[in-house]
């Protein structure tokens, strides 16, 4: 793996801020307010691309166990693969598994999770419980997929936690597998709320 070439190509993407320390590369994308953090040893390959908007991007193969996960970093977004729904749940969980996209953009994830939170506020009990449970599960898969490629989506997770707190108890959802990274993310959500003017959720 040519780490200098990787860092150089990342640094050429307009709007990104790249730093390297102790074998870790961090790519901050101000447009989404988050950063990709990757161990350089986990980068299996990379290739310059042009995304559908016409902007330049870098497609990276990320090692996670025996998998190679696709990750696309562009000038104002990050695209990644959602986690598998079955990996989120304990064996035997009786939940409708939603249709999942092969890839999801960070901006799409934020938009969809935030929109559901606002709809829960406005419509509440009008949702079909099975549909709502499947949607919350899909959004949890988006968040878990983001964590797997080194993102830390605190604002999006705050919306998900808010939605789950509002309606999760009535839904056929879970039980979820224990996941240390998720627990740490939820701890950061709570910490962020202490310093926010929004006591319940963050935009």
ABEGO torsion letter per residue (X at the ends): XBAAAAAAAAAABBGBBBBBBGGBBBBBBAAAGBBBBBBAAABAEBBBBBBAAGBBBBBBBBBBEABBBBBBBBAABBBBBBBBAAAABBBGBBBBBBBBBABBBAAAAAAAAAAAAAAAAAAEAABBAAAAAAAAAAAAAAAAAAAAAGBBBAAAAAAAAAAAAAAAAABBBOBBBBBAAAAAAAAAAAAAAAABABAABBX
